[in-house]
Amino acid sequence: MVEIIPGSSFEKGIKRIKDKKIKERVKKQILKLIENPESGKFLIGERKGERKIYIGPFRLLYAYKDDKIYLIDFDKRDRIYKKK
């Protein structure tokens, strides 16, 4: 069984979202990740090893290691890649 571990940046990003439809889409994507954790595209550069999923207009960044999915961050594209 795959374990989901949400990070603080991810939780802050989700709390900022007021639209219930977007939150529902995030839940569906997380359920899809549980089924296929390697479905996201890899990031390049300094953030190698992290993956991204597009949930328009947002990005969900995560890492998959040892049957654990680490939800790293959730934000709009123009902000998420500037964070470290």
C-alpha positions as CSV (number, residue, x, y, z in Angstrom):
1,M,0.0,0.0,0.0
2,V,1.3,3.4,-0.9
3,E,1.4,6.0,1.9
4,I,0.7,9.7,1.3
5,I,2.8,12.2,3.2
6,P,1.7,15.8,2.7
7,G,4.3,18.5,3.3
8,S,3.7,21.9,4.9
9,S,4.0,23.8,1.5
10,F,1.4,21.5,0.0
11,E,-1.0,22.0,2.9
12,K,-0.6,25.8,2.8
13,G,-1.2,25.7,-1.0
14,I,-4.4,23.7,-0.6
15,K,-5.7,25.9,2.2
16,R,-5.5,28.9,-0.1
17,I,-7.9,27.3,-2.6
18,K,-11.5,28.2,-2.0
19,D,-13.0,26.5,-5.1
20,K,-14.4,23.2,-4.2
21,K,-14.2,21.9,-7.8
22,I,-10.4,22.4,-7.8
23,K,-10.1,20.7,-4.4
24,E,-12.1,17.7,-5.8
25,R,-9.8,17.5,-8.9
26,V,-6.8,17.5,-6.5
27,K,-8.3,14.6,-4.6
28,K,-8.9,12.7,-7.8
29,Q,-5.3,13.2,-9.0
30,I,-4.0,12.0,-5.6
31,L,-6.1,8.9,-6.0
32,K,-4.7,8.3,-9.5
33,L,-1.2,8.8,-8.0
34,I,-1.9,6.0,-5.5
35,E,-2.7,3.7,-8.4
36,N,0.2,4.8,-10.5
37,P,2.8,6.8,-8.5
38,E,5.2,7.2,-11.5
39,S,2.7,8.9,-13.8
40,G,4.0,12.4,-13.2
41,K,6.7,14.0,-15.3
42,F,10.1,14.5,-13.8
43,L,11.4,18.0,-13.0
44,I,14.9,18.9,-14.3
45,G,17.7,20.9,-12.8
46,E,18.0,21.5,-9.1
47,R,14.8,19.6,-8.3
48,K,15.7,16.3,-9.9
49,G,13.7,13.4,-8.4
50,E,10.6,15.5,-8.0
51,R,7.6,15.0,-10.3
52,K,4.8,17.3,-11.4
53,I,1.1,16.8,-12.2
54,Y,-0.9,19.5,-14.0
55,I,-4.2,20.4,-12.3
56,G,-5.0,23.5,-14.3
57,P,-4.0,26.2,-13.6
58,F,-2.0,24.6,-10.8
59,R,0.9,22.2,-10.4
60,L,1.2,19.5,-7.8
61,L,4.8,18.6,-7.0
62,Y,5.6,15.3,-5.4
63,A,8.2,12.7,-5.0
64,Y,7.8,8.9,-4.9
65,K,10.2,6.7,-2.9
66,D,9.9,3.5,-1.0
67,D,6.1,3.1,-1.5
68,K,5.6,6.7,-0.2
69,I,4.3,9.7,-2.1
70,Y,5.6,12.9,-0.6
71,L,3.3,15.8,-1.6
72,I,5.8,18.6,-1.8
73,D,3.9,21.7,-3.0
74,F,0.8,22.9,-4.8
75,D,0.6,26.3,-6.4
76,K,0.2,28.1,-9.8
77,R,2.9,27.6,-12.4
78,D,4.3,31.1,-12.2
79,R,5.0,30.7,-8.5
80,I,5.8,27.1,-7.9
81,Y,9.0,26.8,-9.9
82,K,10.5,29.9,-8.2
83,K,10.2,28.3,-4.7
84,K,13.0,26.2,-3.3
